[in-house]
Amino acid sequence: VLVMMLCSGTISDFINRHPSLKMLALSFLTLVGTVLIAESFDVHVPKGYVYFAMAFSLVVETINIRMRTAREAKK
């Protein structure tokens, strides 16, 4: 709990600087919720697909953040 309290300010500042991460987190929650609902109906969704989708979107967002930061530094 202490670690969470110490890191919450830093994480909050990072999220506020990059609002697109809020949408990414919301889409992750939607994806996980959809998979859980599918699993409740005995529809198997391979976890590798879910993990790949999440990892790919994180990589793309990381590239976008770096490009945006570099572009703002040039101005």
N, CA, C and O atoms as a Maestro MAE file, in Angstrom:
{
 s_m_m2io_version
 :::
 2.0.0
}

f_m_ct {
 s_m_title
 :::
 protein
 m_atom[300] {
  # First column is atom index #
  i_m_mmod_type
  r_m_x_coord
  r_m_y_coord
  r_m_z_coord
  i_m_residue_number
  s_m_chain_name
  s_m_pdb_residue_name
  s_m_pdb_atom_name
  i_m_atomic_number
  :::
  1 25 0.832 -1.187 0.000 1 A "VAL " " N  " 7
  2 3 0.000 0.000 0.000 1 A "VAL " " CA " 6
  3 2 0.877 1.251 0.000 1 A "VAL " " C  " 6
  4 15 0.558 2.238 -0.663 1 A "VAL " " O  " 8
  5 25 1.959 1.207 0.730 2 A "LEU " " N  " 7
  6 3 2.854 2.363 0.788 2 A "LEU " " CA " 6
  7 2 3.452 2.665 -0.586 2 A "LEU " " C  " 6
  8 15 3.558 3.826 -0.983 2 A "LEU " " O  " 8
  9 25 3.839 1.616 -1.305 3 A "VAL " " N  " 7
  10 3 4.405 1.813 -2.645 3 A "VAL " " CA " 6
  11 2 3.360 2.442 -3.565 3 A "VAL " " C  " 6
  12 15 3.677 3.336 -4.350 3 A "VAL " " O  " 8
  13 25 2.115 1.972 -3.467 4 A "MET " " N  " 7
  14 3 1.049 2.537 -4.292 4 A "MET " " CA " 6
  15 2 0.837 4.013 -3.967 4 A "MET " " C  " 6
  16 15 0.632 4.825 -4.869 4 A "MET " " O  " 8
  17 25 0.886 4.353 -2.707 5 A "MET " " N  " 7
  18 3 0.694 5.752 -2.315 5 A "MET " " CA " 6
  19 2 1.845 6.626 -2.801 5 A "MET " " C  " 6
  20 15 1.629 7.767 -3.209 5 A "MET " " O  " 8
  21 25 3.057 6.102 -2.759 6 A "LEU " " N  " 7
  22 3 4.215 6.875 -3.204 6 A "LEU " " CA " 6
  23 2 4.227 7.065 -4.720 6 A "LEU " " C  " 6
  24 15 4.633 8.118 -5.210 6 A "LEU " " O  " 8
  25 25 3.787 6.061 -5.454 7 A "CYS " " N  " 7
  26 3 3.838 6.107 -6.915 7 A "CYS " " CA " 6
  27 2 2.608 6.743 -7.543 7 A "CYS " " C  " 6
  28 15 2.636 7.073 -8.728 7 A "CYS " " O  " 8
  29 25 1.541 6.923 -6.799 8 A "SER " " N  " 7
  30 3 0.286 7.403 -7.385 8 A "SER " " CA " 6
  31 2 0.425 8.798 -7.990 8 A "SER " " C  " 6
  32 15 -0.157 9.068 -9.040 8 A "SER " " O  " 8
  33 25 1.167 9.671 -7.363 9 A "GLY " " N  " 7
  34 3 1.350 11.022 -7.898 9 A "GLY " " CA " 6
  35 2 2.098 11.023 -9.216 9 A "GLY " " C  " 6
  36 15 1.720 11.731 -10.149 9 A "GLY " " O  " 8
  37 25 3.146 10.240 -9.295 10 A "THR " " N  " 7
  38 3 3.938 10.153 -10.523 10 A "THR " " CA " 6
  39 2 3.114 9.569 -11.657 10 A "THR " " C  " 6
  40 15 3.138 10.073 -12.780 10 A "THR " " O  " 8
  41 25 2.392 8.511 -11.359 11 A "ILE " " N  " 7
  42 3 1.559 7.876 -12.385 11 A "ILE " " CA " 6
  43 2 0.439 8.814 -12.810 11 A "ILE " " C  " 6
  44 15 0.123 8.900 -13.997 11 A "ILE " " O  " 8
  45 25 -0.157 9.510 -11.871 12 A "SER " " N  " 7
  46 3 -1.226 10.462 -12.182 12 A "SER " " CA " 6
  47 2 -0.718 11.581 -13.087 12 A "SER " " C  " 6
  48 15 -1.397 11.957 -14.042 12 A "SER " " O  " 8
  49 25 0.452 12.108 -12.803 13 A "ASP " " N  " 7
  50 3 1.035 13.151 -13.653 13 A "ASP " " CA " 6
  51 2 1.299 12.632 -15.060 13 A "ASP " " C  " 6
  52 15 1.042 13.330 -16.041 13 A "ASP " " O  " 8
  53 25 1.812 11.405 -15.160 14 A "PHE " " N  " 7
  54 3 2.100 10.814 -16.469 14 A "PHE " " CA " 6
  55 2 0.816 10.645 -17.274 14 A "PHE " " C  " 6
  56 15 0.786 10.957 -18.465 14 A "PHE " " O  " 8
  57 25 -0.238 10.155 -16.637 15 A "ILE " " N  " 7
  58 3 -1.517 9.957 -17.326 15 A "ILE " " CA " 6
  59 2 -2.109 11.301 -17.747 15 A "ILE " " C  " 6
  60 15 -2.686 11.405 -18.829 15 A "ILE " " O  " 8
  61 25 -1.977 12.313 -16.923 16 A "ASN " " N  " 7
  62 3 -2.501 13.635 -17.273 16 A "ASN " " CA " 6
  63 2 -1.738 14.267 -18.431 16 A "ASN " " C  " 6
  64 15 -2.315 15.034 -19.202 16 A "ASN " " O  " 8
  65 25 -0.456 13.960 -18.565 17 A "ARG " " N  " 7
  66 3 0.325 14.477 -19.699 17 A "ARG " " CA " 6
  67 2 0.008 13.752 -20.989 17 A "ARG " " C  " 6
  68 15 0.180 14.317 -22.069 17 A "ARG " " O  " 8
  69 25 -0.452 12.510 -20.902 18 A "HIS " " N  " 7
  70 3 -0.733 11.686 -22.079 18 A "HIS " " CA " 6
  71 2 -2.168 11.161 -21.997 18 A "HIS " " C  " 6
  72 15 -2.384 10.013 -21.608 18 A "HIS " " O  " 8
  73 25 -3.150 11.994 -22.361 19 A "PRO " " N  " 7
  74 3 -4.552 11.584 -22.215 19 A "PRO " " CA " 6
  75 2 -4.946 10.420 -23.117 19 A "PRO " " C  " 6
  76 15 -5.948 9.754 -22.854 19 A "PRO " " O  " 8
  77 25 -4.186 10.163 -24.166 20 A "SER " " N  " 7
  78 3 -4.521 9.026 -25.029 20 A "SER " " CA " 6
  79 2 -4.360 7.704 -24.283 20 A "SER " " C  " 6
  80 15 -4.961 6.700 -24.666 20 A "SER " " O  " 8
  81 25 -3.559 7.696 -23.230 21 A "LEU " " N  " 7
  82 3 -3.418 6.483 -22.426 21 A "LEU " " CA " 6
  83 2 -4.690 6.169 -21.654 21 A "LEU " " C  " 6
  84 15 -4.956 5.009 -21.338 21 A "LEU " " O  " 8
  85 25 -5.477 7.193 -21.348 22 A "LYS " " N  " 7
  86 3 -6.761 6.947 -20.691 22 A "LYS " " CA " 6
  87 2 -7.666 6.127 -21.605 22 A "LYS " " C  " 6
  88 15 -8.321 5.182 -21.166 22 A "LYS " " O  " 8
  89 25 -7.691 6.503 -22.880 23 A "MET " " N  " 7
  90 3 -8.514 5.761 -23.840 23 A "MET " " CA " 6
  91 2 -7.973 4.352 -24.042 23 A "MET " " C  " 6
  92 15 -8.744 3.405 -24.200 23 A "MET " " O  " 8
  93 25 -6.665 4.210 -24.037 24 A "LEU " " N  " 7
  94 3 -6.064 2.893 -24.184 24 A "LEU " " CA " 6
  95 2 -6.420 2.011 -22.995 24 A "LEU " " C  " 6
  96 15 -6.737 0.834 -23.171 24 A "LEU " " O  " 8
  97 25 -6.373 2.560 -21.804 25 A "ALA " " N  " 7
  98 3 -6.745 1.792 -20.612 25 A "ALA " " CA " 6
  99 2 -8.216 1.401 -20.652 25 A "ALA " " C  " 6
  100 15 -8.575 0.287 -20.268 25 A "ALA " " O  " 8
  101 25 -9.066 2.308 -21.114 26 A "LEU " " N  " 7
  102 3 -10.486 1.992 -21.238 26 A "LEU " " CA " 6
  103 2 -10.708 0.881 -22.253 26 A "LEU " " C  " 6
  104 15 -11.544 0.003 -22.039 26 A "LEU " " O  " 8
  105 25 -9.971 0.911 -23.352 27 A "SER " " N  " 7
  106 3 -10.117 -0.153 -24.351 27 A "SER " " CA " 6
  107 2 -9.599 -1.485 -23.816 27 A "SER " " C  " 6
  108 15 -10.145 -2.535 -24.154 27 A "SER " " O  " 8
  109 25 -8.553 -1.463 -22.985 28 A "PHE " " N  " 7
  110 3 -8.081 -2.700 -22.350 28 A "PHE " " CA " 6
  111 2 -9.160 -3.279 -21.443 28 A "PHE " " C  " 6
  112 15 -9.410 -4.484 -21.457 28 A "PHE " " O  " 8
  113 25 -9.797 -2.416 -20.655 29 A "LEU " " N  " 7
  114 3 -10.862 -2.889 -19.772 29 A "LEU " " CA " 6
  115 2 -12.023 -3.466 -20.572 29 A "LEU " " C  " 6
  116 15 -12.604 -4.480 -20.187 29 A "LEU " " O  " 8
  117 25 -12.359 -2.819 -21.684 30 A "THR " " N  " 7
  118 3 -13.427 -3.326 -22.544 30 A "THR " " CA " 6
  119 2 -13.043 -4.670 -23.145 30 A "THR " " C  " 6
  120 15 -13.871 -5.579 -23.213 30 A "THR " " O  " 8
  121 25 -11.810 -4.800 -23.576 31 A "LEU " " N  " 7
  122 3 -11.336 -6.054 -24.147 31 A "LEU " " CA " 6
  123 2 -11.382 -7.182 -23.129 31 A "LEU " " C  " 6
  124 15 -11.857 -8.275 -23.436 31 A "LEU " " O  " 8
  125 25 -10.901 -6.932 -21.937 32 A "VAL " " N  " 7
  126 3 -10.912 -7.951 -20.883 32 A "VAL " " CA " 6
  127 2 -12.348 -8.306 -20.508 32 A "VAL " " C  " 6
  128 15 -12.663 -9.478 -20.305 32 A "VAL " " O  " 8
  129 25 -13.213 -7.308 -20.416 33 A "GLY " " N  " 7
  130 3 -14.616 -7.571 -20.109 33 A "GLY " " CA " 6
  131 2 -15.292 -8.410 -21.172 33 A "GLY " " C  " 6
  132 15 -16.073 -9.309 -20.858 33 A "GLY " " O  " 8
  133 25 -14.994 -8.122 -22.429 34 A "THR " " N  " 7
  134 3 -15.561 -8.903 -23.528 34 A "THR " " CA " 6
  135 2 -15.081 -10.343 -23.478 34 A "THR " " C  " 6
  136 15 -15.865 -11.267 -23.694 34 A "THR " " O  " 8
  137 25 -13.814 -10.538 -23.198 35 A "VAL " " N  " 7
  138 3 -13.269 -11.896 -23.094 35 A "VAL " " CA " 6
  139 2 -13.915 -12.639 -21.931 35 A "VAL " " C  " 6
  140 15 -14.240 -13.819 -22.057 35 A "VAL " " O  " 8
  141 25 -14.104 -11.967 -20.807 36 A "LEU " " N  " 7
  142 3 -14.739 -12.614 -19.658 36 A "LEU " " CA " 6
  143 2 -16.185 -12.993 -19.957 36 A "LEU " " C  " 6
  144 15 -16.644 -14.061 -19.552 36 A "LEU " " O  " 8
  145 25 -16.895 -12.131 -20.658 37 A "ILE " " N  " 7
  146 3 -18.275 -12.453 -21.030 37 A "ILE " " CA " 6
  147 2 -18.297 -13.617 -22.007 37 A "ILE " " C  " 6
  148 15 -19.136 -14.509 -21.887 37 A "ILE " " O  " 8
  149 25 -17.380 -13.619 -22.976 38 A "ALA " " N  " 7
  150 3 -17.309 -14.735 -23.925 38 A "ALA " " CA " 6
  151 2 -16.997 -16.038 -23.201 38 A "ALA " " C  " 6
  152 15 -17.581 -17.075 -23.514 38 A "ALA " " O  " 8
  153 25 -16.088 -15.993 -22.242 39 A "GLU " " N  " 7
  154 3 -15.744 -17.197 -21.472 39 A "GLU " " CA " 6
  155 2 -16.937 -17.694 -20.660 39 A "GLU " " C  " 6
  156 15 -17.085 -18.900 -20.457 39 A "GLU " " O  " 8
  157 25 -17.786 -16.784 -20.195 40 A "SER " " N  " 7
  158 3 -18.954 -17.217 -19.419 40 A "SER " " CA " 6
  159 2 -19.956 -17.960 -20.291 40 A "SER " " C  " 6
  160 15 -20.755 -18.741 -19.775 40 A "SER " " O  " 8
  161 25 -19.929 -17.733 -21.606 41 A "PHE " " N  " 7
  162 3 -20.781 -18.462 -22.541 41 A "PHE " " CA " 6
  163 2 -20.060 -19.655 -23.160 41 A "PHE " " C  " 6
  164 15 -20.499 -20.184 -24.181 41 A "PHE " " O  " 8
  165 25 -18.963 -20.078 -22.551 42 A "ASP " " N  " 7
  166 3 -18.153 -21.209 -23.014 42 A "ASP " " CA " 6
  167 2 -17.572 -21.001 -24.407 42 A "ASP " " C  " 6
  168 15 -17.373 -21.961 -25.152 42 A "ASP " " O  " 8
  169 25 -17.306 -19.762 -24.753 43 A "VAL " " N  " 7
  170 3 -16.617 -19.446 -26.002 43 A "VAL " " CA " 6
  171 2 -15.170 -19.171 -25.636 43 A "VAL " " C  " 6
  172 15 -14.865 -18.194 -24.951 43 A "VAL " " O  " 8
  173 25 -14.284 -20.040 -26.099 44 A "HIS " " N  " 7
  174 3 -12.879 -19.901 -25.730 44 A "HIS " " CA " 6
  175 2 -12.202 -18.876 -26.633 44 A "HIS " " C  " 6
  176 15 -12.243 -18.993 -27.858 44 A "HIS " " O  " 8
  177 25 -11.587 -17.886 -26.028 45 A "VAL " " N  " 7
  178 3 -10.788 -16.893 -26.745 45 A "VAL " " CA " 6
  179 2 -9.344 -17.129 -26.337 45 A "VAL " " C  " 6
  180 15 -9.004 -16.977 -25.164 45 A "VAL " " O  " 8
  181 25 -8.479 -17.501 -27.291 46 A "PRO " " N  " 7
  182 3 -7.080 -17.748 -26.928 46 A "PRO " " CA " 6
  183 2 -6.439 -16.512 -26.302 46 A "PRO " " C  " 6
  184 15 -6.530 -15.406 -26.836 46 A "PRO " " O  " 8
  185 25 -5.804 -16.719 -25.183 47 A "LYS " " N  " 7
  186 3 -5.198 -15.605 -24.446 47 A "LYS " " CA " 6
  187 2 -4.075 -14.949 -25.242 47 A "LYS " " C  " 6
  188 15 -3.801 -13.762 -25.068 47 A "LYS " " O  " 8
  189 25 -3.436 -15.704 -26.100 48 A "GLY " " N  " 7
  190 3 -2.374 -15.140 -26.928 48 A "GLY " " CA " 6
  191 2 -2.877 -14.013 -27.814 48 A "GLY " " C  " 6
  192 15 -2.170 -13.029 -28.030 48 A "GLY " " O  " 8
  193 25 -4.100 -14.148 -28.332 49 A "TYR " " N  " 7
  194 3 -4.682 -13.085 -29.153 49 A "TYR " " CA " 6
  195 2 -4.897 -11.820 -28.330 49 A "TYR " " C  " 6
  196 15 -4.619 -10.710 -28.786 49 A "TYR " " O  " 8
  197 25 -5.388 -12.004 -27.128 50 A "VAL " " N  " 7
  198 3 -5.652 -10.859 -26.258 50 A "VAL " " CA " 6
  199 2 -4.341 -10.180 -25.873 50 A "VAL " " C  " 6
  200 15 -4.229 -8.955 -25.938 50 A "VAL " " O  " 8
  201 25 -3.355 -10.972 -25.475 51 A "TYR " " N  " 7
  202 3 -2.068 -10.405 -25.081 51 A "TYR " " CA " 6
  203 2 -1.387 -9.714 -26.253 51 A "TYR " " C  " 6
  204 15 -0.783 -8.656 -26.083 51 A "TYR " " O  " 8
  205 25 -1.480 -10.307 -27.444 52 A "PHE " " N  " 7
  206 3 -0.865 -9.683 -28.613 52 A "PHE " " CA " 6
  207 2 -1.534 -8.351 -28.929 52 A "PHE " " C  " 6
  208 15 -0.852 -7.370 -29.227 52 A "PHE " " O  " 8
  209 25 -2.859 -8.308 -28.868 53 A "ALA " " N  " 7
  210 3 -3.575 -7.057 -29.144 53 A "ALA " " CA " 6
  211 2 -3.171 -5.975 -28.151 53 A "ALA " " C  " 6
  212 15 -2.971 -4.821 -28.530 53 A "ALA " " O  " 8
  213 25 -3.054 -6.346 -26.891 54 A "MET " " N  " 7
  214 3 -2.667 -5.367 -25.874 54 A "MET " " CA " 6
  215 2 -1.223 -4.909 -26.073 54 A "MET " " C  " 6
  216 15 -0.934 -3.715 -25.991 54 A "MET " " O  " 8
  217 25 -0.329 -5.837 -26.328 55 A "ALA " " N  " 7
  218 3 1.081 -5.484 -26.520 55 A "ALA " " CA " 6
  219 2 1.262 -4.612 -27.760 55 A "ALA " " C  " 6
  220 15 2.015 -3.639 -27.736 55 A "ALA " " O  " 8
  221 25 0.566 -4.967 -28.844 56 A "PHE " " N  " 7
  222 3 0.678 -4.195 -30.073 56 A "PHE " " CA " 6
  223 2 0.192 -2.764 -29.861 56 A "PHE " " C  " 6
  224 15 0.840 -1.817 -30.306 56 A "PHE " " O  " 8
  225 25 -0.934 -2.603 -29.189 57 A "SER " " N  " 7
  226 3 -1.453 -1.254 -28.969 57 A "SER " " CA " 6
  227 2 -0.541 -0.451 -28.044 57 A "SER " " C  " 6
  228 15 -0.404 0.760 -28.213 57 A "SER " " O  " 8
  229 25 0.082 -1.110 -27.070 58 A "LEU " " N  " 7
  230 3 1.042 -0.406 -26.212 58 A "LEU " " CA " 6
  231 2 2.265 0.055 -26.996 58 A "LEU " " C  " 6
  232 15 2.762 1.160 -26.783 58 A "LEU " " O  " 8
  233 25 2.748 -0.788 -27.900 59 A "VAL " " N  " 7
  234 3 3.905 -0.413 -28.722 59 A "VAL " " CA " 6
  235 2 3.553 0.771 -29.616 59 A "VAL " " C  " 6
  236 15 4.327 1.722 -29.724 59 A "VAL " " O  " 8
  237 25 2.386 0.714 -30.256 60 A "VAL " " N  " 7
  238 3 1.965 1.814 -31.127 60 A "VAL " " CA " 6
  239 2 1.815 3.107 -30.329 60 A "VAL " " C  " 6
  240 15 2.243 4.167 -30.784 60 A "VAL " " O  " 8
  241 25 1.217 3.030 -29.157 61 A "GLU " " N  " 7
  242 3 1.035 4.229 -28.337 61 A "GLU " " CA " 6
  243 2 2.377 4.770 -27.849 61 A "GLU " " C  " 6
  244 15 2.561 5.985 -27.779 61 A "GLU " " O  " 8
  245 25 3.310 3.891 -27.513 62 A "THR " " N  " 7
  246 3 4.645 4.335 -27.108 62 A "THR " " CA " 6
  247 2 5.335 5.081 -28.244 62 A "THR " " C  " 6
  248 15 5.969 6.112 -28.021 62 A "THR " " O  " 8
  249 25 5.211 4.561 -29.454 63 A "ILE " " N  " 7
  250 3 5.794 5.239 -30.620 63 A "ILE " " CA " 6
  251 2 5.137 6.598 -30.822 63 A "ILE " " C  " 6
  252 15 5.823 7.583 -31.097 63 A "ILE " " O  " 8
  253 25 3.810 6.659 -30.688 64 A "ASN " " N  " 7
  254 3 3.103 7.937 -30.837 64 A "ASN " " CA " 6
  255 2 3.552 8.952 -29.798 64 A "ASN " " C  " 6
  256 15 3.755 10.122 -30.124 64 A "ASN " " O  " 8
  257 25 3.706 8.526 -28.566 65 A "ILE " " N  " 7
  258 3 4.134 9.443 -27.505 65 A "ILE " " CA " 6
  259 2 5.540 9.952 -27.780 65 A "ILE " " C  " 6
  260 15 5.814 11.141 -27.613 65 A "ILE " " O  " 8
  261 25 6.425 9.070 -28.197 66 A "ARG " " N  " 7
  262 3 7.806 9.496 -28.493 66 A "ARG " " CA " 6
  263 2 7.851 10.459 -29.672 66 A "ARG " " C  " 6
  264 15 8.584 11.448 -29.638 66 A "ARG " " O  " 8
  265 25 7.069 10.176 -30.720 67 A "MET " " N  " 7
  266 3 7.049 11.069 -31.878 67 A "MET " " CA " 6
  267 2 6.464 12.427 -31.505 67 A "MET " " C  " 6
  268 15 6.969 13.461 -31.943 67 A "MET " " O  " 8
  269 25 5.412 12.432 -30.706 68 A "ARG " " N  " 7
  270 3 4.790 13.685 -30.277 68 A "ARG " " CA " 6
  271 2 5.760 14.499 -29.426 68 A "ARG " " C  " 6
  272 15 5.843 15.720 -29.564 68 A "ARG " " O  " 8
  273 25 6.489 13.822 -28.549 69 A "THR " " N  " 7
  274 3 7.461 14.507 -27.690 69 A "THR " " CA " 6
  275 2 8.592 15.105 -28.521 69 A "THR " " C  " 6
  276 15 9.018 16.234 -28.276 69 A "THR " " O  " 8
  277 25 9.075 14.348 -29.501 70 A "ALA " " N  " 7
  278 3 10.154 14.847 -30.358 70 A "ALA " " CA " 6
  279 2 9.681 16.027 -31.201 70 A "ALA " " C  " 6
  280 15 10.427 16.983 -31.411 70 A "ALA " " O  " 8
  281 25 8.451 15.959 -31.680 71 A "ARG " " N  " 7
  282 3 7.908 17.045 -32.496 71 A "ARG " " CA " 6
  283 2 7.733 18.314 -31.663 71 A "ARG " " C  " 6
  284 15 8.009 19.415 -32.140 71 A "ARG " " O  " 8
  285 25 7.275 18.163 -30.424 72 A "GLU " " N  " 7
  286 3 7.106 19.328 -29.552 72 A "GLU " " CA " 6
  287 2 8.453 19.911 -29.130 72 A "GLU " " C  " 6
  288 15 8.555 21.113 -28.885 72 A "GLU " " O  " 8
  289 25 9.476 19.080 -29.043 73 A "ALA " " N  " 7
  290 3 10.810 19.569 -28.675 73 A "ALA " " CA " 6
  291 2 11.407 20.416 -29.794 73 A "ALA " " C  " 6
  292 15 12.178 21.337 -29.526 73 A "ALA " " O  " 8
  293 25 11.059 20.115 -31.041 74 A "LYS " " N  " 7
  294 3 11.577 20.879 -32.172 74 A "LYS " " CA " 6
  295 2 10.954 22.264 -32.255 74 A "LYS " " C  " 6
  296 15 11.568 23.190 -32.785 74 A "LYS " " O  " 8
  297 25 9.744 22.411 -31.736 75 A "LYS " " N  " 7
  298 3 9.060 23.710 -31.833 75 A "LYS " " CA " 6
  299 2 9.590 24.694 -30.876 75 A "LYS " " C  " 6
  300 15 9.119 25.830 -30.835 75 A "LYS " " O  " 8
  :::
 }
 m_bond[299] {
  # First column is bond index #
  i_m_from
  i_m_to
  i_m_order
  :::
  1 1 2 1
  2 2 3 1
  3 3 4 2
  4 3 5 1
  5 5 6 1
  6 6 7 1
  7 7 8 2
  8 7 9 1
  9 9 10 1
  10 10 11 1
  11 11 12 2
  12 11 13 1
  13 13 14 1
  14 14 15 1
  15 15 16 2
  16 15 17 1
  17 17 18 1
  18 18 19 1
  19 19 20 2
  20 19 21 1
  21 21 22 1
  22 22 23 1
  23 23 24 2
  24 23 25 1
  25 25 26 1
  26 26 27 1
  27 27 28 2
  28 27 29 1
  29 29 30 1
  30 30 31 1
  31 31 32 2
  32 31 33 1
  33 33 34 1
  34 34 35 1
  35 35 36 2
  36 35 37 1
  37 37 38 1
  38 38 39 1
  39 39 40 2
  40 39 41 1
  41 41 42 1
  42 42 43 1
  43 43 44 2
  44 43 45 1
  45 45 46 1
  46 46 47 1
  47 47 48 2
  48 47 49 1
  49 49 50 1
  50 50 51 1
  51 51 52 2
  52 51 53 1
  53 53 54 1
  54 54 55 1
  55 55 56 2
  56 55 57 1
  57 57 58 1
  58 58 59 1
  59 59 60 2
  60 59 61 1
  61 61 62 1
  62 62 63 1
  63 63 64 2
  64 63 65 1
  65 65 66 1
  66 66 67 1
  67 67 68 2
  68 67 69 1
  69 69 70 1
  70 70 71 1
  71 71 72 2
  72 71 73 1
  73 73 74 1
  74 74 75 1
  75 75 76 2
  76 75 77 1
  77 77 78 1
  78 78 79 1
  79 79 80 2
  80 79 81 1
  81 81 82 1
  82 82 83 1
  83 83 84 2
  84 83 85 1
  85 85 86 1
  86 86 87 1
  87 87 88 2
  88 87 89 1
  89 89 90 1
  90 90 91 1
  91 91 92 2
  92 91 93 1
  93 93 94 1
  94 94 95 1
  95 95 96 2
  96 95 97 1
  97 97 98 1
  98 98 99 1
  99 99 100 2
  100 99 101 1
  101 101 102 1
  102 102 103 1
  103 103 104 2
  104 103 105 1
  105 105 106 1
  106 106 107 1
  107 107 108 2
  108 107 109 1
  109 109 110 1
  110 110 111 1
  111 111 112 2
  112 111 113 1
  113 113 114 1
  114 114 115 1
  115 115 116 2
  116 115 117 1
  117 117 118 1
  118 118 119 1
  119 119 120 2
  120 119 121 1
  121 121 122 1
  122 122 123 1
  123 123 124 2
  124 123 125 1
  125 125 126 1
  126 126 127 1
  127 127 128 2
  128 127 129 1
  129 129 130 1
  130 130 131 1
  131 131 132 2
  132 131 133 1
  133 133 134 1
  134 134 135 1
  135 135 136 2
  136 135 137 1
  137 137 138 1
  138 138 139 1
  139 139 140 2
  140 139 141 1
  141 141 142 1
  142 142 143 1
  143 143 144 2
  144 143 145 1
  145 145 146 1
  146 146 147 1
  147 147 148 2
  148 147 149 1
  149 149 150 1
  150 150 151 1
  151 151 152 2
  152 151 153 1
  153 153 154 1
  154 154 155 1
  155 155 156 2
  156 155 157 1
  157 157 158 1
  158 158 159 1
  159 159 160 2
  160 159 161 1
  161 161 162 1
  162 162 163 1
  163 163 164 2
  164 163 165 1
  165 165 166 1
  166 166 167 1
  167 167 168 2
  168 167 169 1
  169 169 170 1
  170 170 171 1
  171 171 172 2
  172 171 173 1
  173 173 174 1
  174 174 175 1
  175 175 176 2
  176 175 177 1
  177 177 178 1
  178 178 179 1
  179 179 180 2
  180 179 181 1
  181 181 182 1
  182 182 183 1
  183 183 184 2
  184 183 185 1
  185 185 186 1
  186 186 187 1
  187 187 188 2
  188 187 189 1
  189 189 190 1
  190 190 191 1
  191 191 192 2
  192 191 193 1
  193 193 194 1
  194 194 195 1
  195 195 196 2
  196 195 197 1
  197 197 198 1
  198 198 199 1
  199 199 200 2
  200 199 201 1
  201 201 202 1
  202 202 203 1
  203 203 204 2
  204 203 205 1
  205 205 206 1
  206 206 207 1
  207 207 208 2
  208 207 209 1
  209 209 210 1
  210 210 211 1
  211 211 212 2
  212 211 213 1
  213 213 214 1
  214 214 215 1
  215 215 216 2
  216 215 217 1
  217 217 218 1
  218 218 219 1
  219 219 220 2
  220 219 221 1
  221 221 222 1
  222 222 223 1
  223 223 224 2
  224 223 225 1
  225 225 226 1
  226 226 227 1
  227 227 228 2
  228 227 229 1
  229 229 230 1
  230 230 231 1
  231 231 232 2
  232 231 233 1
  233 233 234 1
  234 234 235 1
  235 235 236 2
  236 235 237 1
  237 237 238 1
  238 238 239 1
  239 239 240 2
  240 239 241 1
  241 241 242 1
  242 242 243 1
  243 243 244 2
  244 243 245 1
  245 245 246 1
  246 246 247 1
  247 247 248 2
  248 247 249 1
  249 249 250 1
  250 250 251 1
  251 251 252 2
  252 251 253 1
  253 253 254 1
  254 254 255 1
  255 255 256 2
  256 255 257 1
  257 257 258 1
  258 258 259 1
  259 259 260 2
  260 259 261 1
  261 261 262 1
  262 262 263 1
  263 263 264 2
  264 263 265 1
  265 265 266 1
  266 266 267 1
  267 267 268 2
  268 267 269 1
  269 269 270 1
  270 270 271 1
  271 271 272 2
  272 271 273 1
  273 273 274 1
  274 274 275 1
  275 275 276 2
  276 275 277 1
  277 277 278 1
  278 278 279 1
  279 279 280 2
  280 279 281 1
  281 281 282 1
  282 282 283 1
  283 283 284 2
  284 283 285 1
  285 285 286 1
  286 286 287 1
  287 287 288 2
  288 287 289 1
  289 289 290 1
  290 290 291 1
  291 291 292 2
  292 291 293 1
  293 293 294 1
  294 294 295 1
  295 295 296 2
  296 295 297 1
  297 297 298 1
  298 298 299 1
  299 299 300 2
  :::
 }
}
